[in-house]
Amino acid sequence: MFNYPSLLLSLTLIPSIILVSSINLSPVSSQMITQQSTGWSSIFRRPPKKPLGSRGETCISKIYSIAPGIIDTYIVWSDRPLFLWQYSGDNKQVELIVRELGSDKDVWTQTVNLKDKKAFYGGKESLKPGTIYEWQLSGSTEGALFKIMPKDERDKVQKQLQALEQQLKNAKASPEEIALRKAAFFLNYEIIHKTENNTFNAWSDALLALYQVNKPSPAFVKNREQFLKFLCTSASSNTSSK
């Protein structure tokens, strides 16, 4: 099922990395949350440096993957990631399959409805830090690679996120405000590729934060859908300009 030549070619392009946190976790007041909760307008101002179109796909594709590990960097903080895709066509059930790179053994499989366009990792055991995985939807021609951030770096991020969330809760921030601030955290978290003169951000984890809100408001859902269309537009623009 997996397109191993394509995946292995992708692996050869994966650079060594240095992970750098640039997050300022100074105390947060209620007024600061109102001013700095980023809001959707700020999120929309942060297009990825490596959009979806950099993979040669466009939103016209019947199925194309969005996360994890596809936008900007293949490094993912969460060991229970969100699998996110776009799909145009009649609804049908397919298998979402996760394996360690180069292995024939499935780490986790889940039957999903393509129209749902998302699935949270639901394995009994969390994915392993420092390990490279591949995931694919049956019926899709391409697999995608992602690597769980090494443990030491994951622990640092975890402490920063816990501190941020506690500050926001103390300031009576809503779950949606907290999600936006966590997304902004990851969109400002710098990942430096040694082989590239640029920094990249943890987009897969930012998207996860936006989808972890329990019972989001219609306005939040609408903005989230528009944000995915924004990423889709970036993909099409990137591809058409080549």
N, C-alpha and C positions, 0 to 999 in steps of 0.2 A: 504494500500500500504506500509506504513512504518513498518519495523520490530521492533515494540515497545519493546519486551523483550530484544533484542540485544542492542537497543539504551539506554534503561533504565539501563542495565548492564554497558554500557559504562559510563553513567552519574555517577554511583556509584564509578567509578574509577577516576573521575575527581578530582584532588587535589585542595586544596586552593593554591593560588599563590601570589607571590610578583613579581611585574614588576620592573626591574631595567634597566635604560638607561646607557649604557657604551660608548656612541658615543662622539668622540672628534670633535667638530665643529670649529676648528681653521681656520683662513682664508685660502682660497685655491687659489693658483696661477696657471697659465697655465702650468708651468713646473710640478707642483705637480699633476695636473690632468693627464698629460702624464704618470707620474710615479705611481700614486695611483688610476687611474680610475678603478683599479682592473683587468679589462680585464676578458675575459672568463676563462683564465687559473686559476686565483685566485678563481673565483666562483666555478670551478670544484673541487678545493681543499677543499671545505667545505661540505662534506657529512653530512646529518642530523644525529643527535644522535639517533633519533627514526625513522628509514626509513619506507617506505611503507610496507616492509615485516614484520614489527612488528605486523601488523594486521592479519597476516596469509594469506595474498594474495600475488600472484605473477603476473608477467606480462603476464603469460599464460592465466590469467582470461579473459573472453570475454569482460567484463566491469569492470574497477576498478577506484575508485576515487583517485584524487591526492590532491585537495585543494577545499575549505578551511578547515582548522582545523584538518588535518589528519597527516601531517608530523611534528614531534617534539611536538608541542603544539596545543591545541584546541583553544587557544586565537588568535583572529584576530583583527588587528588594523582597517582595512578599513571597513566602514559601507556600502560599495557597492562593495562587493568582486568579485573576479574572481572564477568561478566554472570550474574546470579543471579535465579532466578524460582521460584515455586511453581506446581504443576500438579496437578489432579485429573482423572483420565480415563485412557483407554487410551493406551498409548505410541504415538507416531507421530513421524515426522521432519518438521521444519519448517526454515525458513531464519531465521537470526539475521542481521539487516541493520543495518549502521552507516553513517550518512551525516553529512556536515557539514550543519548546519542550513540548510534552504532549497535544498539541492542535490539534483538527481535522480541524481547519480553515487554509486554505492556505494563507500565507503571500504574496507569489508570485509564479506564474507558468509561464513557457515559453516552447513553442515547440522548440526543438533543433534537429539538425541532429547529430547523434552519431559520424559521421566521422569528424565533426568540432572539437570535443574534447575539446571545451571550450565554455563558455558563461559568459558574464558580467551581474551582477545583474542589472536589469532594472526596478525595482519597482518605483512607483511615490514617495514613501517616503523611506528615508534611513533606514537601519536596526537600531535597538535601542541599544545604549551602555549598557553593562552589561547584555544583554539578551542572553540566549542560544537558538540556532536554530538547526534544523535538515534539511538536504537536501538529496534528492535521485533522481536518474533517474529511470523512470518507466522501468521495465525489469531487473533492478539490484536487487540483493537479500539483499543488505545491505544499510542502511542509514548511514550518517555521522553527527557528532555533531560539532558545533563550537560556540564560544561565542565572541560577539563584546566586545572589550576592554572597561572598564569603562571610563566614560567621562573625568575625570581629567587626566587619563593617556593618553587617546587619544589626548587631547589638547596639552600635553607636546610633544608627538611625532610629532603632526602637526607642532608645532613651529620649532622643530629641522629639519624637512623635508623642510619647507619653507626656513629656513636659508641656508641649504645645497644647495637646488636648486638655490637660488639666487646667492650664491657664484659661483656655476658652470656656471650659465648663464653669470655672470660678466666676468668669465674667458673664455668665448666663447666656452664652451663645447657643443658638439653635443647632440641631443636628445638621441642617443644610449649610449653615455658616461654617461649622466645624469641617464638613466635607470639603467646602471650597478652600478653606485655609490649608487643609492637608494636601489637597491637589496642588495648591500654590507652593507648598513646601517641596513637593517632588519636582515641580516645574522649575524650581530654583536650585535643586540639588545637582551639583556639577559632577559629571563623569568625564574624565579626561582620557582620551585614547592616545597612547604613546605614539602611535603611527600617524596621527592626524593632528593638524594644527587647529584644533577647535575643542570646545567642550560641548557635551551633550547632557540631556536631562532625562529623568526617570519617568517617561511618559506612560509606560504601562502601569506604574503604581499610581500616578496621578489619575488615570482613568478608573482604576480600581476604587480609589477614594470616592469618586463621584457616583459610583454604583453601589456603594455600601450603605447608603441612606435608607433607613427603614421607613416605608410609607412616605416617599417624597411627594411634595405638592405637585399639582399639575404644572405650575410654572417652572419648577425645577426640572421636571421630566422634559418639558418642551425645550428648555435651554440646553439640556444635555443632548437631546436629539439634534438640535441645531448645531451644537458643537461637533458632533460626529459628521454632519454634513459639511461643516467648515473644514474638517480634516480631509474629507472626501474631495472637496473642491481643491484643496492644496495638492492632493494627489493628482487630480486631472490636470491642473495647471502645470505641475512639475513635469508630467509626462509629455504634454502637448508642446512644451517649450523646448524639448530636446530635438 
